[in-house]
Structures are given as C-alpha cells and as structure tokens.
C-alpha cells in the first residue's frame, strides 16, 4: 500500500506541476499579448502626436511665410504703385502716340 500511495502522490505532484506549468504558460501568453497591445497603442499615440506636431509646424510656417497678412498688404501696395507708374507713363506718351497715328493715317503715299 505504501508503494501505491507513493505512486499516487508522485502522480499528484506531476499533475500539479503540469497544471502549474500551464498556468505559467497562460500567464506568459497573456503578458505577451498585453505587451503587444501596449506597443500598438503607443505607436498609434506616437503617430497621432507626430501628426499634431507636423500640422502645428505647417501652420506656423504658413503664418511666417508669404501667406501672412503683412506680406499680402505689401504686395498689394507694390502692385498699386506699379500700376500708377504705368498709367502715368501711358498718359505722358499718349499725345505723341495719337499724333503719330494721325500722321500715318492721313498721309497718302503714291
């Protein structure tokens, strides 16, 4: 009877050891899954943060570059000055152009 008890005790110990090993394996698998999930979430958060920073950077670049109101206003003023200068030049040579056209139109060549 002692031998069968020992054998039974050994079998129980082996069964308990196998059960403990299964529990440990399940815990490792769960830990691994949690780590994968955490890594994926971290990567998503990093991508979102990177996009926010890139958008903010592009907005700041746009504000400080040619899209700003000061540059647009300066360009409008320069354009208006050029147009006025061209109008003055056209007004100053307009009588000469009219005289030249009249001379060519009224002159008859044989």
MDTraj code that builds the backbone (N, CA, C; nanometers):
import mdtraj as md
import numpy as np

residues = "UNK UNK UNK UNK UNK UNK UNK UNK UNK UNK UNK UNK UNK UNK UNK UNK UNK UNK UNK UNK UNK UNK UNK UNK UNK UNK UNK UNK UNK UNK UNK UNK UNK UNK UNK UNK UNK UNK UNK UNK UNK UNK UNK UNK UNK UNK UNK UNK UNK UNK UNK UNK UNK UNK UNK UNK UNK UNK UNK UNK UNK UNK UNK UNK UNK UNK UNK UNK UNK UNK UNK UNK UNK UNK UNK UNK UNK UNK UNK UNK UNK UNK UNK UNK UNK UNK UNK UNK UNK UNK UNK UNK UNK UNK UNK UNK UNK UNK UNK UNK UNK UNK UNK UNK UNK UNK UNK UNK UNK UNK".split()
xyz = np.array([
    [0.0812, -0.1174, 0.0000],
    [0.0000, 0.0000, 0.0000],
    [0.0867, 0.1253, 0.0000],
    [0.1981, 0.1188, 0.0666],
    [0.2864, 0.2343, 0.0692],
    [0.3368, 0.2690, -0.0702],
    [0.3659, 0.1704, -0.1472],
    [0.4153, 0.1947, -0.2832],
    [0.3075, 0.2594, -0.3680],
    [0.1837, 0.2157, -0.3523],
    [0.0762, 0.2745, -0.4308],
    [0.0469, 0.4172, -0.3854],
    [0.0612, 0.4400, -0.2550],
    [0.0443, 0.5774, -0.2051],
    [0.1532, 0.6683, -0.2596],
    [0.2742, 0.6173, -0.2583],
    [0.3855, 0.6964, -0.3113],
    [0.3633, 0.7245, -0.4597],
    [0.3246, 0.6188, -0.5302],
    [0.2998, 0.6346, -0.6741],
    [0.1869, 0.7359, -0.6959],
    [0.0833, 0.7279, -0.6161],
    [-0.0294, 0.8206, -0.6264],
    [0.0154, 0.9626, -0.5914],
    [0.0968, 0.9735, -0.4895],
    [0.1492, 1.1061, -0.4504],
    [0.2373, 1.1655, -0.5586],
    [0.3189, 1.0796, -0.6193],
    [0.4059, 1.1260, -0.7290],
    [0.3207, 1.1702, -0.8476],
    [0.2185, 1.0913, -0.8756],
    [0.1293, 1.1272, -0.9867],
    [0.0597, 1.2613, -0.9589],
    [0.0199, 1.2823, -0.8350],
    [-0.0450, 1.4087, -0.7978],
    [0.0527, 1.5251, -0.8115],
    [0.1750, 1.4998, -0.7679],
    [0.2775, 1.6048, -0.7813],
    [0.3039, 1.6372, -0.9281],
    [0.3144, 1.5354, -1.0103],
    [0.3364, 1.5575, -1.1536],
    [0.2184, 1.6315, -1.2160],
    [0.0978, 1.5930, -1.1765],
    [-0.0215, 1.6608, -1.2290],
    [-0.0240, 1.8057, -1.1836],
    [0.0114, 1.8299, -1.0571],
    [0.0150, 1.9671, -1.0047],
    [0.1222, 2.0482, -1.0767],
    [0.2358, 1.9841, -1.1046],
    [0.3443, 2.0526, -1.1751],
    [0.3005, 2.0881, -1.3174],
    [0.2340, 1.9987, -1.3851],
    [0.1855, 2.0247, -1.5210],
    [0.0818, 2.1372, -1.5192],
    [-0.0060, 2.1330, -1.4201],
    [-0.1084, 2.2373, -1.4083],
    [-0.0424, 2.3734, -1.3830],
    [0.0592, 2.3737, -1.2959],
    [0.1316, 2.4983, -1.2670],
    [0.2023, 2.5482, -1.3927],
    [0.2598, 2.4556, -1.4689],
    [0.3277, 2.4941, -1.5929],
    [0.2281, 2.5544, -1.6917],
    [0.1080, 2.4972, -1.7013],
    [0.0052, 2.5509, -1.7898],
    [-0.0374, 2.6913, -1.7448],
    [-0.0490, 2.7090, -1.6146],
    [-0.0850, 2.8417, -1.5615],
    [0.0238, 2.9434, -1.5940],
    [0.1496, 2.9019, -1.5753],
    [0.2623, 2.9910, -1.6059],
    [0.2641, 3.0238, -1.7552],
    [0.2442, 2.9228, -1.8415],
    [0.2416, 2.9458, -1.9863],
    [0.1280, 3.0394, -2.0252],
    [0.0109, 3.0203, -1.9647],
    [-0.1029, 3.1078, -1.9936],
    [-0.0727, 3.2506, -1.9496],
    [-0.0088, 3.2653, -1.8340],
    [0.0268, 3.3985, -1.7846],
    [0.1285, 3.4654, -1.8781],
    [0.2260, 3.3877, -1.9249],
    [0.3248, 3.4429, -2.0188],
    [0.2582, 3.4868, -2.1491],
    [0.1665, 3.4042, -2.1985],
    [0.0960, 3.4389, -2.3219],
    [0.0125, 3.5653, -2.3020],
    [-0.0548, 3.5754, -2.1880],
    [-0.1353, 3.6947, -2.1596],
    [-0.0467, 3.8185, -2.1483],
    [0.0685, 3.8017, -2.0816],
    [0.1621, 3.9134, -2.0680],
    [0.2127, 3.9569, -2.2052],
    [0.2468, 3.8601, -2.2879],
    [0.2947, 3.8900, -2.4222],
    [0.1874, 3.9637, -2.5030],
    [0.0632, 3.9197, -2.4910],
    [-0.0467, 3.9850, -2.5620],
    [-0.0657, 4.1280, -2.5117],
    [-0.0574, 4.1484, -2.3803],
    [-0.0708, 4.2829, -2.3239],
    [0.0420, 4.3732, -2.3710],
    [0.1644, 4.3190, -2.3772],
    [0.2783, 4.3977, -2.4247],
    [0.2603, 4.4380, -2.5711],
    [0.2119, 4.3431, -2.6546],
    [0.1856, 4.3741, -2.7952],
    [0.0806, 4.4832, -2.8072],
    [-0.0251, 4.4700, -2.7290],
    [-0.1329, 4.5681, -2.7330],
    [-0.0814, 4.7051, -2.6875],
    [-0.0030, 4.7079, -2.5819],
    [0.0528, 4.8341, -2.5322],
    [0.1437, 4.8977, -2.6364],
    [0.2218, 4.8139, -2.7046],
    [0.3117, 4.8651, -2.8073],
    [0.2314, 4.9248, -2.9225],
    [0.1258, 4.8579, -2.9652],
    [0.0419, 4.9092, -3.0736],
    [-0.0244, 5.0405, -3.0341],
    [-0.0741, 5.0471, -2.9095],
    [-0.1356, 5.1709, -2.8624],
    [-0.0334, 5.2838, -2.8574],
    [0.0867, 5.2530, -2.8111],
    [0.1922, 5.3542, -2.8048],
    [0.2276, 5.4029, -2.9443],
    [0.2357, 5.3128, -3.0402],
    [0.2667, 5.3524, -3.1777],
    [0.1569, 5.4411, -3.2352],
    [0.0302, 5.4091, -3.2058],
    [-0.0809, 5.4934, -3.2516],
    [-0.0722, 5.6326, -3.1893],
    [-0.0441, 5.6363, -3.0579],
    [-0.0325, 5.7656, -2.9905],
    [0.0841, 5.8462, -3.0456],
    [0.1948, 5.7798, -3.0742],
    [0.3114, 5.8481, -3.1311],
    [0.2771, 5.9039, -3.2689],
    [0.2085, 5.8254, -3.3506],
    [0.1706, 5.8718, -3.4846],
    [0.0756, 5.9913, -3.4755],
    [-0.0185, 5.9849, -3.3825],
    [-0.1130, 6.0960, -3.3648],
    [-0.0395, 6.2213, -3.3185],
    [0.0512, 6.2055, -3.2219],
    [0.1291, 6.3193, -3.1722],
    [0.2157, 6.3774, -3.2830],
    [0.2792, 6.2901, -3.3615],
    [0.3630, 6.3360, -3.4718],
    [0.2808, 6.4161, -3.5727],
    [0.1588, 6.3683, -3.6031],
    [0.0711, 6.4390, -3.6962],
    [0.0324, 6.5754, -3.6402],
    [-0.0003, 6.5812, -3.5114],
    [-0.0352, 6.7094, -3.4499],
    [0.0816, 6.8067, -3.4574],
    [0.2008, 6.7590, -3.4260],
    [0.3185, 6.8464, -3.4304],
    [0.3476, 6.8923, -3.5729],
    [0.3314, 6.8032, -3.6704],
    [0.3545, 6.8385, -3.8099],
    [0.2527, 6.9432, -3.8562],
    [0.1252, 6.9238, -3.8176],
    [0.0215, 7.0212, -3.8530],
    [0.0511, 7.1577, -3.7916],
    [0.0924, 7.1574, -3.6654],
    [0.1255, 7.2832, -3.5991],
    [0.2456, 7.3499, -3.6661],
    [0.3454, 7.2697, -3.7016],
    [0.4625, 7.3238, -3.7696],
    [0.4232, 7.3856, -3.9035],
    [0.3414, 7.3145, -3.9811],
    [0.2989, 7.3668, -4.1114],
    [0.2186, 7.4959, -4.0946],
    [0.1365, 7.5022, -3.9900],
    [0.0578, 7.6237, -3.9642],
    [0.1503, 7.7405, -3.9313],
    [0.2517, 7.7153, -3.8489],
    [0.3460, 7.8218, -3.8134],
    [0.4269, 7.8659, -3.9342],
    [0.4669, 7.7712, -4.0175],
    [0.5412, 7.8059, -4.1386],
    [0.4543, 7.8925, -4.2297],
    [0.3271, 7.8544, -4.2424],
    [0.2357, 7.9304, -4.3271],
    [0.2153, 8.0714, -4.2725],
    [0.2084, 8.0850, -4.1403],
    [0.1900, 8.2164, -4.0803],
    [0.3118, 8.3050, -4.1013],
    [0.4302, 8.2472, -4.0956],
    [0.5509, 8.3279, -4.1042],
    [0.5995, 8.3460, -4.2479],
    [0.5388, 8.2768, -4.3425],
    [0.5846, 8.2892, -4.4815],
    [0.4935, 8.3830, -4.5588],
    [0.4866, 8.3652, -4.6889],
    [0.4144, 8.4544, -4.7782],
    [0.2654, 8.4599, -4.7566],
    [0.2098, 8.3756, -4.6761],
    [0.0658, 8.3762, -4.6540],
    [0.0231, 8.4772, -4.5488],
    [0.1173, 8.5427, -4.4847],
    [0.0792, 8.6347, -4.3781],
    [0.0178, 8.7616, -4.4355],
    [-0.0632, 8.8268, -4.3566],
    [-0.1339, 8.9470, -4.3999],
    [-0.0399, 9.0613, -4.4339],
    [0.0714, 9.0743, -4.3630],
    [0.1651, 9.1837, -4.3886],
    [0.2262, 9.1711, -4.5277],
    [0.2631, 9.0503, -4.5659],
    [0.3223, 9.0306, -4.6981],
    [0.2205, 9.0556, -4.8086],
    [0.0980, 9.0124, -4.7876],
    [-0.0070, 9.0350, -4.8871],
    [-0.0310, 9.1846, -4.9031],
    [-0.0376, 9.2556, -4.7917],
    [-0.0605, 9.4008, -4.7968],
    [0.0545, 9.4711, -4.8681],
    [0.1788, 9.4288, -4.8390],
    [0.2958, 9.4887, -4.9039],
    [0.2909, 9.4650, -5.0545],
    [0.2560, 9.3434, -5.0950],
    [0.2475, 9.3127, -5.2382],
    [0.1377, 9.3940, -5.3063],
    [0.0249, 9.4122, -5.2383],
    [-0.0832, 9.4933, -5.2956],
    [-0.0382, 9.6375, -5.3143],
    [0.0348, 9.6908, -5.2172],
    [0.0849, 9.8279, -5.2289],
    [0.1848, 9.8401, -5.3435],
    [0.2757, 9.7441, -5.3550],
    [0.3731, 9.7480, -5.4645],
    [0.3033, 9.7386, -5.5998],
    [0.2030, 9.6532, -5.6090],
    [0.1283, 9.6381, -5.7345],
    [0.0548, 9.7661, -5.7698],
    [-0.0086, 9.8271, -5.6709],
    [-0.0789, 9.9528, -5.6963],
    [0.0180, 10.0609, -5.7413],
    [0.1376, 10.0661, -5.6828],
    [0.2383, 10.1661, -5.7221],
    [0.2837, 10.1420, -5.8658],
    [0.3053, 10.0169, -5.9038],
    [0.3466, 9.9852, -6.0419],
    [0.2371, 10.0235, -6.1408],
    [0.1123, 9.9938, -6.1075],
    [0.0011, 10.0283, -6.1968],
    [-0.0069, 10.1795, -6.2141],
    [0.0086, 10.2530, -6.1062],
    [0.0046, 10.4001, -6.1138],
    [0.1191, 10.4519, -6.1997],
    [0.2360, 10.3944, -6.1850],
    [0.3527, 10.4355, -6.2651],
    [0.3266, 10.4094, -6.4134],
    [0.2703, 10.2931, -6.4464],
    [0.2395, 10.2615, -6.5867],
    [0.1321, 10.3558, -6.6425],
    [0.0327, 10.3878, -6.5607],
    [-0.0706, 10.4823, -6.6049],
    [-0.0117, 10.6199, -6.6327],
    [0.0805, 10.6651, -6.5486],
    [0.1447, 10.7954, -6.5701],
    [0.2288, 10.7948, -6.6975],
    [0.3023, 10.6865, -6.7209],
    [0.3830, 10.6767, -6.8433],
    [0.2933, 10.6757, -6.9663],
    [0.1836, 10.6015, -6.9592],
    [0.0913, 10.5955, -7.0725],
    [0.0295, 10.7331, -7.0977],
    [-0.0047, 10.8045, -6.9911],
    [-0.0640, 10.9379, -7.0066],
    [0.0364, 11.0360, -7.0650],
    [0.1627, 11.0212, -7.0302],
    [0.2628, 11.1160, -7.0803],
    [0.2947, 11.0939, -7.2276],
    [0.2895, 10.9719, -7.2779],
    [0.3219, 10.9490, -7.4193],
    [0.1975, 10.9369, -7.5062],
    [0.0802, 10.9420, -7.4464],
    [-0.0443, 10.9281, -7.5217],
    [-0.0587, 11.0331, -7.6320],
    [-0.0325, 11.1623, -7.6060],
    [-0.0454, 11.2617, -7.7152],
    [0.0503, 11.2338, -7.8317],
    [0.1704, 11.1898, -7.8019],
    [0.2673, 11.1608, -7.9084],
    [0.2184, 11.0431, -7.9935],
    [0.1632, 10.9404, -7.9279],
    [0.1139, 10.8236, -7.9995],
    [-0.0042, 10.8630, -8.0884],
    [-0.0917, 10.9469, -8.0365],
    [-0.2075, 10.9920, -8.1159],
    [-0.1602, 11.0705, -8.2378],
    [-0.0644, 11.1596, -8.2195],
    [-0.0116, 11.2377, -8.3317],
    [0.0531, 11.1470, -8.4355],
    [0.1273, 11.0481, -8.3912],
    [0.1929, 10.9577, -8.4842],
    [0.0884, 10.8781, -8.5629],
    [-0.0143, 10.8290, -8.4954],
    [-0.1191, 10.7545, -8.5639],
    [-0.1925, 10.8421, -8.6650],
    [-0.2254, 10.9639, -8.6265],
    [-0.2935, 11.0553, -8.7186],
    [-0.2062, 11.0855, -8.8405],
    [-0.0790, 11.1055, -8.8179],
    [0.0139, 11.1356, -8.9278],
    [0.0183, 11.0188, -9.0260],
    [0.0252, 10.8956, -8.9751],
    [0.0307, 10.7785, -9.0630],
    [-0.1021, 10.7536, -9.1345],
    [-0.2120, 10.7820, -9.0694],
    [-0.3429, 10.7597, -9.1288],
    [-0.3737, 10.8637, -9.2351],
    [-0.3346, 10.9865, -9.2115],
    [-0.3699, 11.0942, -9.3050],
    [-0.2693, 11.1107, -9.4161],
    [-0.1547, 11.0488, -9.4062],
    [-0.0541, 11.0603, -9.5134],
    [-0.0853, 10.9584, -9.6212],
    [-0.0927, 11.0075, -9.7436],
    [-0.1214, 10.9201, -9.8564],
    [0.0077, 10.9042, -9.9356],
    [0.0402, 10.7791, -9.9605],
    [0.1612, 10.7517, -10.0423],
    [0.1188, 10.7153, -10.1809],
    [0.1961, 10.7621, -10.2748],
    [0.1659, 10.7320, -10.4147],
    [0.2265, 10.6030, -10.4589],
])
top = md.Topology()
chain = top.add_chain()
for i, resn in enumerate(residues, 1):
    res = top.add_residue(resn, chain, resSeq=i)
    for name in ("N", "CA", "C"):
        top.add_atom(name, md.element.get_by_symbol(name[0]), res)
traj = md.Trajectory(xyz[None], top)
